[in-house]
Amino acid sequence: MNEKKRNIYTDLALEVAETIQQTRPETDIDGVRMSVEHACGDTIVTTWVEIHSAEGARQMGRPEGNYVTIESALMKENDVDAHEDIIKIVTDQLVRLAQPAADDVILVVGLGNRHVTPDALGPHVVSKTLVTRHVMDSLAPQLSDAVRAVAAIAPGVMGTTGIETVELVRGLVNRIKPNLVIAIDALAARHTRRINATIQMSDTGVSPGGGMGDCRARLDAETLGVPVIGIGVPTVVDAATLVNDTLDIMTDNMMRLMPEGTAFFRALRNLDEDEKYMFIRESLDPYAGNMFVTPKEVDSVIERLSGIIANALNIALHPGISREDINRFMS
């Protein structure tokens, strides 16, 4: 079957699968398996998308592998109890996805531009990561068994370094010989409801700059020679997506408020999603066609999200140390 080209950009495999299912609601996606888990009274939803064949990869436009999406509107809120629940789920899913061995050396890479807040997630996570590679030889035996050798770096972006991120990371990988690379980056989403409320993890790597509309060479097992786990949070949507979602909400409201105009609004609602999006995008160009939008409270939200991811990383990578111990070491 010839798949129609999907023009609405998203970094989330779950959103790609949802778009395909909207066009073919009565059939499964060939080569793709999906499973959903609900936790904490349905406030946290975890979805696994497994692409297990070349056909599935072709339809999804993603490499074969596993994509884990954890969604909760409470991620961006200042809710400590909810964050504890989210950290536990992210930790469990990360261990399940990465399956690190006890003696692994792990390199954490914080991608993005620390001077651009929506793109600063990776550097913020690195600043909160417990690094131990430099002290492993001097640790007491009881403590060395509790931690793994972890190194971390925030390499910056090509606009400030003049060097492709993959070149920097590849050189570091060749030098320290990690068994696993974990790369954290900002992403872009298709739906505004997922902005700062979703964490995606995958075992297929990551494309630096994707969330800011400037995809660079991928960091993955092929380019680095070691397995790469990608972790990301959608922090932006493009302007056309925002207008598209707003139009959908307005259409639903008008259908309820103006029954006499229901036929018109239903026709508007039933427009092909890709065609409607492209029409909006072309109408915005050149005024806002290349604009990305992020919530005004993004500074505090990035701080919370980086804390969630860093805590999950620290617990997953250092299983013999409690979160309280890690916080004491990092203070």
Order of alpha helices (4+ residues) and beta strands (2+ residues): alpha-beta-beta-alpha-beta-alpha-beta-alpha-alpha-beta-alpha-alpha-beta-beta-alpha-beta-alpha-alpha-alpha-beta-alpha-alpha
